[in-house]
Amino acid sequence: MKTTKKIKIGIGAVLIIILFLFFHYNLPRTAVVQISGTDIKRMDKAVDVITRCRGRENPWFS
């Protein structure tokens, strides 16, 4: 092989290694998380809102 071809292959290999190391360092790792605080109070019927607010001013049905 000629010397210039060896230099081109060496530079290419170095660039590939640098690119690999860059992505290995910057890409996110897998993290195990626990989701909490997502409970929602369920209100199925608007009738419940009306009956609970009876006798008071109702802001939804003014």
N, CA, C and O atoms as a GROMACS GRO file, in nm:
protein
  248
    1MET      N    1   0.085  -0.119   0.000
    1MET     CA    2   0.000   0.000   0.000
    1MET      C    3   0.088   0.124   0.000
    1MET      O    4   0.198   0.125   0.055
    2LYS      N    5   0.037   0.222  -0.061
    2LYS     CA    6   0.109   0.348  -0.060
    2LYS      C    7   0.090   0.418   0.074
    2LYS      O    8  -0.005   0.389   0.147
    3THR      N    9   0.178   0.506   0.105
    3THR     CA   10   0.174   0.578   0.232
    3THR      C   11   0.051   0.667   0.241
    3THR      O   12  -0.009   0.679   0.348
    4THR      N   13   0.011   0.731   0.131
    4THR     CA   14  -0.106   0.820   0.135
    4THR      C   15  -0.234   0.742   0.163
    4THR      O   16  -0.323   0.792   0.231
    5LYS      N   17  -0.244   0.621   0.111
    5LYS     CA   18  -0.363   0.540   0.136
    5LYS      C   19  -0.369   0.498   0.284
    5LYS      O   20  -0.477   0.494   0.343
    6LYS      N   21  -0.254   0.466   0.342
    6LYS     CA   22  -0.249   0.431   0.484
    6LYS      C   23  -0.288   0.550   0.570
    6LYS      O   24  -0.358   0.534   0.671
    7ILE      N   25  -0.245   0.668   0.532
    7ILE     CA   26  -0.281   0.790   0.607
    7ILE      C   27  -0.431   0.816   0.598
    7ILE      O   28  -0.493   0.851   0.699
    8LYS      N   29  -0.489   0.799   0.481
    8LYS     CA   30  -0.634   0.819   0.464
    8LYS      C   31  -0.713   0.720   0.549
    8LYS      O   32  -0.810   0.759   0.613
    9ILE      N   33  -0.672   0.594   0.550
    9ILE     CA   34  -0.742   0.493   0.631
    9ILE      C   35  -0.726   0.525   0.780
    9ILE      O   36  -0.821   0.511   0.858
   10GLY      N   37  -0.607   0.569   0.820
   10GLY     CA   38  -0.583   0.604   0.960
   10GLY      C   39  -0.667   0.723   1.004
   10GLY      O   40  -0.724   0.722   1.113
   11ILE      N   41  -0.675   0.825   0.921
   11ILE     CA   42  -0.758   0.943   0.953
   11ILE      C   43  -0.905   0.904   0.961
   11ILE      O   44  -0.976   0.950   1.051
   12GLY      N   45  -0.951   0.821   0.868
   12GLY     CA   46  -1.090   0.774   0.872
   12GLY      C   47  -1.121   0.696   0.999
   12GLY      O   48  -1.226   0.716   1.060
   13ALA      N   49  -1.029   0.608   1.039
   13ALA     CA   50  -1.049   0.530   1.161
   13ALA      C   51  -1.053   0.620   1.284
   13ALA      O   52  -1.135   0.600   1.373
   14VAL      N   53  -0.964   0.719   1.287
   14VAL     CA   54  -0.963   0.812   1.400
   14VAL      C   55  -1.093   0.892   1.406
   14VAL      O   56  -1.147   0.913   1.514
   15LEU      N   57  -1.144   0.935   1.291
   15LEU     CA   58  -1.270   1.011   1.289
   15LEU      C   59  -1.388   0.924   1.334
   15LEU      O   60  -1.476   0.972   1.406
   16ILE      N   61  -1.389   0.799   1.293
   16ILE     CA   62  -1.497   0.709   1.336
   16ILE      C   63  -1.490   0.686   1.487
   16ILE      O   64  -1.594   0.685   1.553
   17ILE      N   65  -1.372   0.669   1.541
   17ILE     CA   66  -1.356   0.649   1.686
   17ILE      C   67  -1.399   0.774   1.763
   17ILE      O   68  -1.466   0.764   1.866
   18ILE      N   69  -1.362   0.892   1.713
   18ILE     CA   70  -1.404   1.017   1.778
   18ILE      C   71  -1.555   1.031   1.774
   18ILE      O   72  -1.616   1.072   1.873
   19LEU      N   73  -1.617   0.999   1.660
   19LEU     CA   74  -1.763   1.008   1.649
   19LEU      C   75  -1.831   0.910   1.745
   19LEU      O   76  -1.930   0.945   1.810
   20PHE      N   77  -1.779   0.788   1.754
   20PHE     CA   78  -1.834   0.690   1.846
   20PHE      C   79  -1.825   0.738   1.991
   20PHE      O   80  -1.922   0.728   2.066
   21LEU      N   81  -1.710   0.789   2.028
   21LEU     CA   82  -1.692   0.836   2.166
   21LEU      C   83  -1.782   0.956   2.196
   21LEU      O   84  -1.834   0.968   2.307
   22PHE      N   85  -1.802   1.044   2.099
   22PHE     CA   86  -1.890   1.160   2.117
   22PHE      C   87  -2.033   1.114   2.145
   22PHE      O   88  -2.096   1.161   2.240
   23PHE      N   89  -2.084   1.022   2.061
   23PHE     CA   90  -2.221   0.974   2.082
   23PHE      C   91  -2.233   0.892   2.210
   23PHE      O   92  -2.334   0.900   2.279
   24HIS      N   93  -2.132   0.814   2.241
   24HIS     CA   94  -2.137   0.734   2.363
   24HIS      C   95  -2.146   0.823   2.488
   24HIS      O   96  -2.215   0.788   2.584
   25TYR      N   97  -2.080   0.935   2.486
   25TYR     CA   98  -2.080   1.026   2.600
   25TYR      C   99  -2.210   1.108   2.606
   25TYR      O  100  -2.260   1.134   2.715
   26ASN      N  101  -2.265   1.149   2.491
   26ASN     CA  102  -2.376   1.244   2.490
   26ASN      C  103  -2.515   1.182   2.482
   26ASN      O  104  -2.612   1.245   2.523
   27LEU      N  105  -2.528   1.061   2.432
   27LEU     CA  106  -2.661   1.002   2.423
   27LEU      C  107  -2.708   0.960   2.561
   27LEU      O  108  -2.627   0.919   2.645
   28PRO      N  109  -2.840   0.971   2.587
   28PRO     CA  110  -2.891   0.942   2.721
   28PRO      C  111  -2.881   0.793   2.756
   28PRO      O  112  -2.888   0.706   2.669
   29ARG      N  113  -2.866   0.769   2.884
   29ARG     CA  114  -2.864   0.633   2.935
   29ARG      C  115  -3.006   0.596   2.975
   29ARG      O  116  -3.092   0.684   2.986
   30THR      N  117  -3.033   0.469   2.996
   30THR     CA  118  -3.164   0.425   3.042
   30THR      C  119  -3.178   0.456   3.190
   30THR      O  120  -3.090   0.422   3.270
   31ALA      N  121  -3.288   0.520   3.227
   31ALA     CA  122  -3.312   0.553   3.367
   31ALA      C  123  -3.445   0.491   3.410
   31ALA      O  124  -3.545   0.499   3.338
   32VAL      N  125  -3.446   0.428   3.527
   32VAL     CA  126  -3.567   0.371   3.582
   32VAL      C  127  -3.630   0.475   3.673
   32VAL      O  128  -3.568   0.520   3.770
   33VAL      N  129  -3.753   0.514   3.642
   33VAL     CA  130  -3.822   0.615   3.722
   33VAL      C  131  -3.956   0.561   3.766
   33VAL      O  132  -4.011   0.468   3.706
   34GLN      N  133  -4.009   0.621   3.870
   34GLN     CA  134  -4.141   0.584   3.919
   34GLN      C  135  -4.229   0.708   3.910
   34GLN      O  136  -4.197   0.812   3.968
   35ILE      N  137  -4.340   0.696   3.838
   35ILE     CA  138  -4.433   0.807   3.822
   35ILE      C  139  -4.527   0.808   3.942
   35ILE      O  140  -4.590   0.707   3.973
   36SER      N  141  -4.537   0.923   4.008
   36SER     CA  142  -4.626   0.933   4.124
   36SER      C  143  -4.701   1.065   4.118
   36SER      O  144  -4.661   1.158   4.047
   37GLY      N  145  -4.808   1.074   4.192
   37GLY     CA  146  -4.886   1.198   4.199
   37GLY      C  147  -4.976   1.220   4.080
   37GLY      O  148  -5.002   1.334   4.043
   38THR      N  149  -5.024   1.111   4.016
   38THR     CA  150  -5.109   1.127   3.899
   38THR      C  151  -5.254   1.088   3.926
   38THR      O  152  -5.332   1.071   3.833
   39ASP      N  153  -5.290   1.073   4.052
   39ASP     CA  154  -5.428   1.036   4.086
   39ASP      C  155  -5.521   1.154   4.059
   39ASP      O  156  -5.490   1.268   4.091
   40ILE      N  157  -5.635   1.122   3.999
   40ILE     CA  158  -5.734   1.225   3.963
   40ILE      C  159  -5.866   1.186   4.026
   40ILE      O  160  -5.908   1.071   4.020
   41LYS      N  161  -5.933   1.283   4.087
   41LYS     CA  162  -6.065   1.258   4.143
   41LYS      C  163  -6.164   1.249   4.028
   41LYS      O  164  -6.173   1.340   3.946
   42ARG      N  165  -6.237   1.139   4.024
   42ARG     CA  166  -6.329   1.114   3.914
   42ARG      C  167  -6.466   1.171   3.947
   42ARG      O  168  -6.519   1.149   4.055
   43MET      N  169  -6.522   1.245   3.851
   43MET     CA  170  -6.657   1.301   3.866
   43MET      C  171  -6.736   1.260   3.742
   43MET      O  172  -6.720   1.319   3.635
   44ASP      N  173  -6.820   1.159   3.758
   44ASP     CA  174  -6.891   1.103   3.643
   44ASP      C  175  -7.009   1.188   3.598
   44ASP      O  176  -7.032   1.202   3.478
   45LYS      N  177  -7.083   1.243   3.691
   45LYS     CA  178  -7.208   1.309   3.654
   45LYS      C  179  -7.206   1.455   3.697
   45LYS      O  180  -7.154   1.488   3.804
   46ALA      N  181  -7.262   1.540   3.615
   46ALA     CA  182  -7.278   1.681   3.652
   46ALA      C  183  -7.383   1.696   3.761
   46ALA      O  184  -7.386   1.797   3.831
   47VAL      N  185  -7.471   1.595   3.777
   47VAL     CA  186  -7.573   1.598   3.881
   47VAL      C  187  -7.508   1.602   4.019
   47VAL      O  188  -7.558   1.669   4.108
   48ASP      N  189  -7.397   1.531   4.036
   48ASP     CA  190  -7.327   1.533   4.164
   48ASP      C  191  -7.279   1.674   4.198
   48ASP      O  192  -7.284   1.714   4.314
   49VAL      N  193  -7.233   1.748   4.099
   49VAL     CA  194  -7.187   1.883   4.122
   49VAL      C  195  -7.303   1.970   4.166
   49VAL      O  196  -7.289   2.051   4.258
   50ILE      N  197  -7.417   1.954   4.102
   50ILE     CA  198  -7.534   2.034   4.137
   50ILE      C  199  -7.582   2.001   4.279
   50ILE      O  200  -7.612   2.092   4.356
   51THR      N  201  -7.589   1.873   4.313
   51THR     CA  202  -7.639   1.836   4.446
   51THR      C  203  -7.542   1.876   4.556
   51THR      O  204  -7.586   1.911   4.665
   52ARG      N  205  -7.411   1.870   4.531
   52ARG     CA  206  -7.315   1.909   4.634
   52ARG      C  207  -7.314   2.059   4.655
   52ARG      O  208  -7.283   2.106   4.765
   53CYS      N  209  -7.347   2.136   4.552
   53CYS     CA  210  -7.342   2.282   4.562
   53CYS      C  211  -7.478   2.342   4.597
   53CYS      O  212  -7.492   2.464   4.602
   54ARG      N  213  -7.578   2.259   4.622
   54ARG     CA  214  -7.711   2.311   4.654
   54ARG      C  215  -7.704   2.388   4.786
   54ARG      O  216  -7.645   2.343   4.883
   55GLY      N  217  -7.766   2.504   4.787
   55GLY     CA  218  -7.764   2.588   4.905
   55GLY      C  219  -7.647   2.685   4.907
   55GLY      O  220  -7.642   2.773   4.992
   56ARG      N  221  -7.554   2.671   4.816
   56ARG     CA  222  -7.442   2.762   4.805
   56ARG      C  223  -7.440   2.818   4.664
   56ARG      O  224  -7.507   2.767   4.574
   57GLU      N  225  -7.363   2.923   4.646
   57GLU     CA  226  -7.349   2.978   4.512
   57GLU      C  227  -7.266   2.881   4.428
   57GLU      O  228  -7.158   2.840   4.469
   58ASN      N  229  -7.317   2.845   4.311
   58ASN     CA  230  -7.250   2.750   4.225
   58ASN      C  231  -7.176   2.825   4.115
   58ASN      O  232  -7.241   2.887   4.031
   59PRO      N  233  -7.043   2.822   4.113
   59PRO     CA  234  -6.969   2.900   4.013
   59PRO      C  235  -6.982   2.846   3.870
   59PRO      O  236  -6.960   2.920   3.774
   60TRP      N  237  -7.018   2.718   3.854
   60TRP     CA  238  -7.027   2.660   3.721
   60TRP      C  239  -7.160   2.689   3.652
   60TRP      O  240  -7.166   2.698   3.530
   61PHE      N  241  -7.266   2.704   3.730
   61PHE     CA  242  -7.400   2.721   3.673
   61PHE      C  243  -7.461   2.851   3.717
   61PHE      O  244  -7.577   2.852   3.758
   62SER      N  245  -7.388   2.963   3.711
   62SER     CA  246  -7.440   3.092   3.754
   62SER      C  247  -7.532   3.148   3.648
   62SER      O  248  -7.587   3.257   3.665
   0.00000   0.00000   0.00000
